[in-house]
Amino acid sequence: MAARTLALAAAALSLGLGARAGLDLTAGNRRSKIDGLPDWSTAGYGSGQALSLPGDSEVGYTLSAQDLADKFGVKADDGQDDSDGLYAAITAMKTQGRKVRTFAVIQLPPGKIQLSKTLHLDANYVILRGAGNDPANGGTTLEFRPDKNTEYDVLTADGSRWDQDHSGDTWDIMVDDGKGGVKPSSGEASGGWIWPGRSMIHIGSTKVAPKWEAPYEAAPANRKDLYLGSINFHFRNNTHTPGFMADQTKDIAGKMGDDKVYYDAQNTSWSWNAGQDMWIGVPVRKADYDAWGVKNESLKTNQYMYQDWFTIKSAGSDAQGSFLQLDHPLRFDVFSSSVSGGSEQMQNETIEAKVMPIEDAVHHVGIENLYLTQPLDGTDVSQAKDNYGNISPADAMHGMVFRFARDSWVRNVHTFMTGSHPIATENARYLQIQDNFFEGAWNKGSGGNGYVRGSRVWDSVYYNNTLRGLRHITFQWCAMGNVAIRNDMDNDMNLHGGYEGYNLFEGNTVKISYAHRSGSCAENCGGEGGAAEEGTWGPIYWSAGDKAAKWSGASGPQNVFFNNVMQKAWTEGGSIDDYTPYYKSDGSLQNTIFEFGWSDSGYKGLSTDGQSPISDWLGNEQKTFAAGVVSSKTDSAKSLFVKDVDAQAATTPKGAASRSFAGVSLFVAVASIAAALFA
């Protein structure tokens, strides 16, 4: 029966049969915390408590397509650059959205709108809505052609990728001394300040920290964006004393599992209040690298490896010091510095843990019903098929980037051939990425390109998305508490490193060819450790050994895989087979819960001998581990995330009924496969 159901699902994919409503993800259909497993009940928009993603009933103002043309000069199919006009409309909506405390919609017209520079969605309670995601059927296309101030002008010496280390800005200027005079100021901004890089749409703050206002004004046009959003940078304090530190009188300022953290009140004048967004960053220690099996000492560097986003419930003090009460338990110990616990110093430097406000989190932003693309003149799309290299590194722009953003969503969007990642995060919480088609990227090689990239994203949901022609879907760099459910992809589910943990991959369909490998590359190649490597990527990836070093780090605790369909061709020209030991098409593993990086007592790296962590995932993809993967738990339900997998959403997103990608309804494709999964 299972085989027949899967065959029917495949037929639905090829025939594009009629759609059904989406899965009910609302609070009423969420499972409460399951004993021994992470709590995913608060993941997604509105911390999982929203009745649905916002619809027209929550819209208080609509800027019509005609108003957009009349007031801001944004018109479809006129061959003009609409970057400035569209951003002016977003700026105007800041007042509209906040005044009525409901959403302001910017309704884009059918046809093609052209952009030459990043569109900053820096307003709260704003929905950017197109007329549909099919250009051939009255949809709205945003076409991105980066201008000379937007494309990367500095590449690495070998020309393989953007060189962030040499794409910075320096200044040597006179600034206000605060006493009615001026004083000299000099410094440097790194290209890494805009990480993960430039994009077509950037959801996040554009406010500049006071210490960099003068350098921002003096910066050339192609470097001004380095300073945008710096109001949230962890090194933004304008003093010579490290600010926003965790309590340095303690070895551990907050224990994992507690909802309280102690901070250094002596050097921090910030007034903490309930409801504020805040960020905790804890440095990695040499002891951590050693435990992960990193052998190369030069790869052990100071980084804020452990990070998380919180909302403050209250601030107070007791006999132990000043503290903040947090909205959820700490998911790691807050060691006060990189030498806590007796760990050795690295790079002749000690760095302190940070406890600091997110001053300007952009929130309640929606992106809907759009077709996003970045054409590359003179290059055929076929050149990118099974090519895990960078075709045009200077144009490796992302589709959408969420940076210091929360409570936002993307739905019913089709990205086609973005420069790099179709969607990426870098400090984001409570996102809902659903009902989208992410298709292709020009750059999927060296430097980390071409992912659905979940980096430093927390408590978010990725549901009912189709991924084609990409490198990975990743949770990485301390991404925690996320759920990837009922997605359909031809790439791997990748635990990319950086102590990502407590994430759930459930009900996904993963079918991967042999060509999905770093060796399938025409130019500017790169494997998971940097250089191209042998082997082929399986449906799951785990970061270990020297690949789990420097800015990356090892994959983290209790990442759960449940009820996924996973198949892979391991040899060129070979058959696509079940991915054992984690999936069997006979259904015998359907109820098995696989917990990666886990043991009965907590975090445990993957090990084949039960003692030493593996040095590399490559070559271990199909092994049964003696330690690090717990498979002793089962669950008779069809989902660990929702109660009823047949419960349908109460409402359908506007425009979703006509969603069709190349003649295939996404609702049908994924729903049909999901029906097979949960049968």
C-alpha positions in Angstrom: 0.0 0.0 0.0 2.8 2.4 0.9 4.5 1.9 -2.4 1.3 2.4 -4.3 0.6 5.6 -2.4 4.0 6.9 -3.2 3.4 6.1 -6.8 0.2 8.0 -6.8 2.0 10.9 -5.2 4.6 10.8 -8.0 1.8 10.8 -10.5 0.3 13.8 -8.8 3.6 15.6 -9.2 3.7 14.9 -12.9 0.1 15.6 -13.7 -0.5 18.6 -11.5 -3.9 17.5 -10.1 -6.2 19.8 -8.2 -5.1 21.4 -4.9 -6.2 21.0 -1.3 -6.1 23.4 1.7 -3.0 23.6 3.7 -2.2 21.9 7.0 -3.5 23.6 10.1 -0.5 25.0 11.9 -2.4 27.0 14.5 -2.0 26.7 18.2 -5.1 24.5 18.6 -3.6 21.8 16.4 -0.1 21.9 17.9 1.1 19.1 20.1 2.2 20.1 23.5 5.8 19.2 24.5 6.5 15.5 24.3 8.5 14.1 27.2 12.2 13.8 26.3 11.9 15.9 23.2 12.3 19.7 22.5 9.2 21.9 22.7 8.2 23.1 19.2 4.8 24.4 20.1 5.8 28.0 20.0 7.6 27.9 16.6 6.4 30.1 13.7 4.7 33.4 13.3 3.2 34.9 16.5 5.1 32.3 18.5 2.8 29.7 17.2 -0.2 31.4 18.9 -1.7 33.2 15.8 -5.0 31.9 14.5 -3.4 32.0 11.0 -1.0 34.1 9.0 -2.5 37.6 8.6 -5.2 37.9 5.9 -7.2 40.8 4.6 -9.2 41.2 7.8 -6.1 42.4 9.5 -5.3 45.0 6.8 -6.0 48.6 7.8 -4.6 50.3 4.7 -3.8 49.3 1.1 -1.6 51.3 -1.2 -3.1 50.2 -4.5 -1.1 49.6 -7.7 -2.6 52.8 -9.1 -1.5 54.8 -6.1 1.9 53.2 -6.3 2.2 54.5 -9.8 0.7 57.9 -9.2 2.5 58.8 -5.9 5.8 56.9 -6.3 6.3 56.3 -10.0 6.4 52.6 -9.7 4.9 51.1 -12.9 5.2 47.6 -14.3 6.7 46.9 -17.7 8.0 50.5 -18.3 11.7 49.5 -18.4 12.6 51.9 -15.5 14.4 51.2 -12.3 11.8 51.2 -9.5 14.3 50.7 -6.6 13.9 54.2 -5.2 10.2 54.5 -5.8 9.4 51.3 -4.1 11.5 52.1 -1.1 9.8 55.5 -0.8 6.5 53.6 -0.7 7.8 51.4 2.1 9.0 54.4 4.0 5.6 56.0 3.7 3.9 52.9 5.0 5.8 53.1 8.3 3.3 55.7 9.5 0.3 53.9 8.1 1.1 50.5 9.7 1.9 51.9 13.1 -1.0 54.4 13.3 -3.8 51.8 13.0 -1.9 48.9 14.6 -2.9 46.8 11.7 -1.1 45.9 8.4 -0.5 48.2 5.5 -0.4 46.5 2.2 1.7 47.6 -0.7 -0.1 46.1 -3.7 2.2 45.6 -6.6 0.7 45.5 -10.2 0.9 42.6 -12.6 3.9 42.6 -14.8 7.6 43.2 -14.4 9.1 45.6 -11.8 12.8 46.2 -12.1 15.3 46.7 -9.2 19.0 47.6 -9.4 19.8 47.8 -5.7 18.7 46.1 -2.5 15.1 46.9 -1.4 15.1 47.4 2.3 11.9 46.3 4.0 12.5 48.2 7.3 9.0 49.0 8.3 6.8 47.1 10.7 3.3 45.8 10.0 3.8 46.0 6.2 2.9 43.4 3.6 4.6 43.5 0.2 2.0 41.7 -2.0 2.2 40.9 -5.7 -0.6 39.9 -8.1 0.6 36.3 -8.2 3.8 34.2 -8.6 3.3 33.1 -12.2 4.5 35.7 -14.7 2.6 34.0 -17.5 -0.7 34.2 -15.7 -0.9 37.8 -14.5 1.6 37.6 -11.7 4.1 40.2 -10.4 7.8 39.8 -11.3 10.5 41.5 -9.3 13.6 41.4 -11.6 16.9 42.2 -9.9 19.8 43.5 -12.0 22.4 44.7 -9.5 24.1 48.0 -10.5 27.8 48.8 -10.2 27.3 50.0 -6.6 25.5 46.8 -5.6 27.4 44.0 -7.3 30.6 42.8 -5.5 33.6 44.7 -6.7 36.2 42.7 -4.9 36.6 39.0 -5.3 39.1 36.6 -3.7 42.5 36.3 -5.5 41.4 33.2 -7.4 38.2 35.0 -8.4 36.0 32.3 -6.9 33.8 34.4 -4.5 33.1 37.7 -2.9 36.0 38.8 -0.7 34.4 40.2 2.4 37.8 40.8 4.1 38.8 43.3 1.4 35.4 44.8 0.7 35.4 47.2 3.6 35.5 50.9 4.2 38.1 53.1 6.0 37.6 56.6 7.3 39.8 59.4 8.5 37.6 62.3 9.2 36.7 65.1 11.6 33.7 64.5 13.8 31.7 66.4 16.4 33.5 66.2 19.8 30.2 66.8 21.8 31.7 70.1 23.1 31.0 72.4 20.2 34.1 71.5 18.4 35.5 68.7 16.3 38.0 65.9 16.7 39.7 63.4 14.4 38.2 60.0 13.9 39.6 57.0 11.9 38.6 53.4 11.6 37.5 50.6 9.4 34.3 48.8 8.6 34.6 45.2 7.4 32.8 43.8 4.4 31.6 41.1 6.8 29.3 43.7 8.4 26.7 43.0 5.7 26.9 39.2 6.1 25.4 37.0 4.7 25.7 39.5 1.8 23.6 41.7 -0.4 20.2 40.7 -1.6 17.2 41.7 -3.6 15.0 42.2 -0.5 16.5 42.8 2.9 14.1 42.6 5.9 15.7 44.4 8.8 16.7 47.7 10.3 18.5 50.4 8.3 19.3 52.5 11.4 23.0 53.4 11.9 24.6 53.2 15.3 25.5 56.7 16.6 29.3 55.8 16.6 29.2 55.2 12.9 26.9 58.0 11.7 29.7 60.2 10.5 31.6 57.3 8.7 28.3 56.4 7.0 27.8 59.9 5.7 31.4 59.9 4.4 31.3 56.5 2.8 31.1 56.0 -1.0 27.9 54.8 -2.4 29.1 51.2 -2.8 30.0 51.0 0.9 27.2 52.8 2.7 25.3 49.6 3.3 28.0 48.3 5.6 26.6 50.6 8.3 22.9 50.0 7.7 21.4 48.1 10.6 24.5 48.7 12.8 22.2 49.8 15.6 21.9 46.1 16.4 25.6 45.1 16.1 27.0 43.5 19.2 30.1 45.8 19.1 28.2 49.0 18.7 28.8 50.5 22.2 30.6 53.8 22.1 32.9 53.3 25.0 36.4 51.9 25.6 35.1 49.5 28.2 33.5 46.3 26.8 29.7 46.9 27.2 26.7 44.6 27.5 28.7 41.9 29.1 27.4 38.8 31.0 28.3 39.0 34.7 32.1 38.6 34.8 32.1 37.8 38.5 30.7 34.4 37.7 32.1 31.5 35.7 28.6 30.7 34.3 26.2 33.7 34.2 23.2 31.5 33.3 22.7 27.7 33.4 21.1 25.8 30.5 17.5 25.1 31.4 17.1 28.2 33.6 15.2 31.3 32.4 17.5 33.8 34.1 20.8 35.3 33.1 23.0 37.6 35.2 24.6 40.6 33.4 27.3 43.2 34.2 25.3 46.2 35.4 28.5 48.2 36.3 29.5 48.8 32.7 26.0 48.9 31.1 23.7 51.9 31.5 20.9 50.4 29.4 17.5 50.5 31.0 16.0 47.0 30.7 12.2 46.7 30.4 9.7 43.9 30.0 8.9 43.1 26.4 12.3 44.2 24.9 14.0 41.9 22.4 17.4 40.8 23.5 20.3 38.7 22.3 22.8 36.5 24.1 26.1 35.7 22.5 28.5 33.3 24.2 32.1 32.7 22.9 33.3 29.3 22.0 36.1 27.9 24.1 39.1 25.9 23.2 37.7 23.1 25.4 34.7 23.0 23.0 36.8 22.6 19.9 38.8 19.9 21.6 35.6 18.0 22.5 34.3 18.3 18.9 37.5 16.6 17.6 39.0 19.6 15.9 42.7 18.7 15.5 44.1 21.7 13.6 45.0 24.3 16.3 45.0 27.1 13.7 41.2 26.5 13.2 40.4 27.2 16.9 39.4 30.8 16.8 37.4 33.2 19.0 33.8 33.4 17.9 30.4 34.0 19.4 29.3 30.5 18.6 26.4 30.2 21.0 23.6 32.7 20.3 19.9 33.0 21.0 17.1 35.6 20.9 14.9 36.3 23.9 12.1 38.6 25.0 12.6 40.0 28.5 9.9 39.2 31.0 11.4 41.3 33.8 14.6 42.8 35.2 15.7 42.6 38.8 18.5 41.9 41.2 19.2 39.6 44.1 22.1 38.6 46.3 23.9 37.2 43.3 23.6 40.3 41.1 21.5 42.0 38.4 19.5 39.6 36.2 17.0 39.4 33.4 14.1 37.0 33.4 13.7 35.4 30.0 10.8 34.2 28.0 12.2 30.8 27.4 14.9 28.6 29.1 18.5 29.0 28.1 19.5 26.4 25.5 23.2 26.5 26.4 25.3 27.5 29.4 26.2 31.1 29.4 29.9 30.9 30.2 31.0 34.4 31.0 34.1 34.3 28.8 36.2 32.3 26.4 38.4 31.1 29.2 35.6 30.0 31.6 35.7 26.6 33.1 39.5 26.7 33.0 39.7 26.6 29.2 42.9 27.8 27.6 43.0 31.2 25.9 42.9 31.3 22.1 44.7 33.8 19.8 46.1 35.6 22.8 42.7 37.1 23.6 39.8 36.6 25.9 36.4 37.7 24.8 33.4 38.1 27.1 29.9 36.8 26.7 27.3 39.4 25.6 23.9 40.2 27.0 22.5 43.0 25.0 19.3 44.6 23.6 18.2 44.2 20.0 17.4 47.9 19.6 15.5 47.9 16.4 14.0 44.5 15.5 11.9 44.8 12.4 8.7 42.8 12.8 5.4 41.8 11.3 6.5 41.9 7.7 4.9 39.7 5.0 6.1 39.0 1.5 3.4 37.4 -0.7 2.4 36.4 -4.2 5.6 37.3 -6.1 8.0 35.9 -8.7 11.6 36.9 -7.9 14.4 36.4 -10.4 17.9 37.7 -11.1 18.8 37.3 -14.8 22.4 36.7 -15.8 22.8 38.0 -19.4 24.7 35.7 -21.7 24.3 32.7 -19.4 21.8 29.9 -20.0 20.0 28.4 -17.1 21.1 24.9 -18.2 24.7 25.8 -17.1 23.6 25.8 -13.5 22.0 22.4 -13.5 24.0 20.0 -11.3 26.7 22.6 -11.2 27.8 23.2 -7.6 30.2 26.0 -8.4 29.9 29.8 -8.8 29.0 30.9 -12.3 29.2 34.6 -11.6 30.6 35.4 -8.1 30.2 39.2 -8.4 26.4 38.6 -8.8 26.0 36.2 -5.8 23.1 38.2 -4.4 20.4 36.5 -2.3 16.7 36.7 -2.9 15.5 37.6 0.6 17.5 38.1 3.8 16.0 38.4 7.3 18.4 40.1 9.6 17.3 41.0 13.2 13.7 40.5 12.2 10.9 38.6 13.9 7.3 37.6 13.5 7.3 37.7 9.7 6.5 35.4 6.8 7.0 34.5 3.2 4.3 32.7 1.3 3.3 32.0 -2.2 6.6 33.2 -3.6 8.5 31.7 -6.5 12.1 32.4 -6.7 13.8 31.5 -10.0 17.6 31.7 -10.4 18.6 34.0 -7.6 22.3 35.0 -7.5 22.8 32.8 -4.4 20.5 31.8 -1.5 16.8 32.3 -2.4 16.2 33.0 1.2 18.6 33.4 4.2 18.5 34.5 7.8 21.0 36.1 10.1 19.4 36.6 13.5 15.6 36.0 13.1 12.9 34.6 15.2 9.3 33.4 14.7 9.4 33.3 11.0 7.0 31.3 8.8 8.2 30.3 5.4 5.5 28.4 3.7 3.9 27.5 0.4 6.8 28.7 -1.7 8.9 27.4 -4.7 12.6 28.0 -4.4 14.1 27.1 -7.8 17.7 27.4 -8.8 20.7 29.7 -8.1 23.5 30.9 -10.3 26.1 30.4 -7.6 26.1 27.2 -5.5 29.8 26.9 -4.9 32.8 28.3 -2.9 32.0 30.5 0.0 28.6 29.0 0.8 26.0 29.8 -1.8 22.7 28.6 -3.1 21.0 27.4 0.1 17.6 27.8 1.7 19.8 29.1 4.6 18.5 29.0 8.2 21.4 30.6 10.1 20.9 32.0 13.6 17.2 31.5 13.1 15.1 30.5 16.1 11.6 29.1 16.7 10.6 29.3 13.0 8.6 27.1 10.7 9.5 26.1 7.1 6.4 24.4 5.7 5.1 23.2 2.3 8.0 24.5 0.2 9.4 23.0 -2.9 13.2 23.2 -3.4 14.8 22.5 -6.8 18.3 23.0 -8.1 19.8 24.2 -4.8 22.7 23.1 -2.7 21.2 22.5 0.7 18.5 23.5 3.2 20.5 24.3 6.3 20.0 25.0 10.0 23.3 26.4 11.1 25.1 28.7 13.5 23.1 28.1 16.6 19.7 27.9 14.8 17.4 26.4 17.4 13.9 25.3 17.9 12.9 25.3 14.2 10.6 23.0 12.3 11.0 22.0 8.7 7.8 20.1 7.8 6.3 18.7 4.6 8.8 20.2 2.2 9.8 18.6 -1.1 13.4 18.8 -2.3 16.1 17.3 -4.4 18.9 18.5 -2.0 20.1 17.4 1.4 18.8 18.5 4.8 22.0 19.9 6.2 23.1 20.4 9.8 25.7 22.8 8.7 27.5 23.4 12.0 27.8 26.1 14.6 25.9 24.2 17.4 22.5 24.3 15.8 20.1 22.3 17.9 16.6 21.1 18.9 15.4 21.4 15.3 12.8 19.1 13.8 12.8 17.7 10.2 9.5 16.0 9.7 7.4 14.6 6.8 9.8 15.9 4.2 10.3 14.3 0.8 14.0 14.1 -0.2 15.1 12.5 -3.4 18.6 13.1 -4.4 20.6 12.2 -7.5 24.2 11.1 -7.5 25.1 14.4 -9.2 24.3 16.3 -6.0 27.9 16.5 -4.9 30.7 19.1 -4.7 32.5 17.3 -7.5 29.8 18.2 -9.9 31.2 21.6 -10.6 32.4 23.6 -13.6 34.3 26.4 -11.9 34.8 28.1 -8.5 34.1 24.9 -6.7 34.0 24.2 -3.0 33.1 21.3 -0.6 31.8 21.5 3.0 35.4 22.0 4.2 36.3 24.6 1.6 38.0 22.7 -1.2 36.0 20.3 -3.5 35.9 16.8 -2.2 35.1 13.2 -3.2 31.8 11.5 -2.4 28.2 12.6 -2.9 25.8 14.3 -0.5 23.2 12.1 1.2 19.8 13.2 2.4 21.3 14.2 5.8 24.5 16.1 6.6 26.3 16.5 10.0 29.2 18.8 10.6 32.2 17.2 12.3 36.0 17.3 12.7 38.1 20.1 11.2 35.0 21.1 9.2 33.4 22.0 12.5 36.0 24.7 13.3 36.6 28.4 13.0 33.3 30.2 12.4 31.4 27.0 11.9 31.6 24.7 14.9 30.2 21.2 15.3 26.6 20.4 14.7 24.7 20.6 18.0 22.3 18.8 20.3 19.1 16.8 19.6 18.3 17.6 16.0 15.3 15.3 15.3 14.3 13.5 12.1 10.9 11.9 12.0 8.8 10.3 9.3 10.7 11.7 6.3 10.9 10.0 2.9 14.7 10.0 2.0 16.2 8.4 -1.1 19.6 8.7 -2.8 21.6 7.5 -5.7 25.1 6.7 -4.3 26.8 5.8 -7.6 26.8 7.4 -11.0 24.0 5.9 -13.1 22.9 3.9 -10.1 19.4 3.5 -8.7 17.9 5.9 -6.2 17.6 3.8 -3.1 16.1 4.2 0.4 18.4 6.1 2.7 19.1 3.5 5.4 19.4 3.3 8.3 17.0 6.4 8.5 14.3 5.5 6.0 12.8 2.4 4.5 10.0 2.5 2.0 8.2 -0.5 3.6 7.2 1.8 6.5 9.1 0.0 9.2 10.9 3.1 10.4 7.9 5.5 10.1 7.5 5.8 13.8 11.1 5.9 14.8 12.5 9.1 16.2 16.1 9.8 15.2 17.9 12.3 17.6 21.2 13.5 16.2 23.9 14.8 18.6 22.2 13.2 21.6 22.4 10.7 24.5 20.4 10.1 27.5 22.5 12.6 29.4 22.6 15.4 26.8 24.8 16.4 23.9 26.9 13.8 22.3 28.9 13.9 19.1 28.5 11.2 16.6 30.9 8.3 17.1 31.4 4.9 15.5 33.3 3.4 18.4 31.3 5.0 21.2 34.2 7.1 22.4 35.8 9.4 19.8 33.8 11.8 17.6 33.9 11.1 13.9 36.4 13.2 12.0 34.1 13.8 9.0 30.6 13.0 7.9 31.9 12.0 4.5 32.1 8.3 4.4 29.9 7.8 7.4 26.6 8.8 5.9 25.1 5.3 6.0 26.7 3.9 9.1 25.0 2.9 12.3 26.6 4.9 15.1 27.6 3.5 18.5 26.9 6.9 20.1 25.5 10.2 19.1 22.3 9.1 17.3 19.5 8.0 19.6 16.8 5.8 17.8 15.2 4.1 20.8 12.1 6.4 20.9 9.1 5.8 18.8 5.8 7.7 18.5 2.6 6.2 17.1 1.3 9.5 15.9 1.9 10.7 12.4 3.5 14.0 13.5 5.5 15.2 16.5 4.5 18.8 15.6 0.7 18.8 15.0 -2.1 16.7 16.5 -4.1 16.1 13.3 -2.3 15.9 10.0 -5.6 15.9 8.2 -6.8 19.2 9.8 -6.9 21.9 7.2 -6.1 25.6 7.6 -9.2 27.7 8.2 -8.2 30.1 5.5 -6.3 30.0 2.3 -3.7 32.8 1.6 -4.9 35.3 -1.0 -3.8 34.2 -4.4 -2.9 30.7 -3.3 -5.8 29.0 -5.1 -4.1 29.8 -8.5 -0.6 28.8 -7.4 1.0 26.7 -10.1 4.7 26.2 -10.9 5.4 25.0 -14.4 2.0 23.4 -14.6 2.4 21.7 -11.2 0.3 22.8 -8.2 2.6 22.9 -5.2 -0.3 22.3 -2.8 -1.0 19.1 -4.7 2.6 18.0 -5.1 3.6 18.3 -1.5 0.2 17.4 -0.1 0.0 14.2 -2.1 3.5 13.1 -1.0 2.6 14.1 2.6 -0.4 11.9 2.4 1.8 9.1 1.6 4.2 10.0 4.4 1.5 10.1 7.0 -0.7 7.3 5.7 
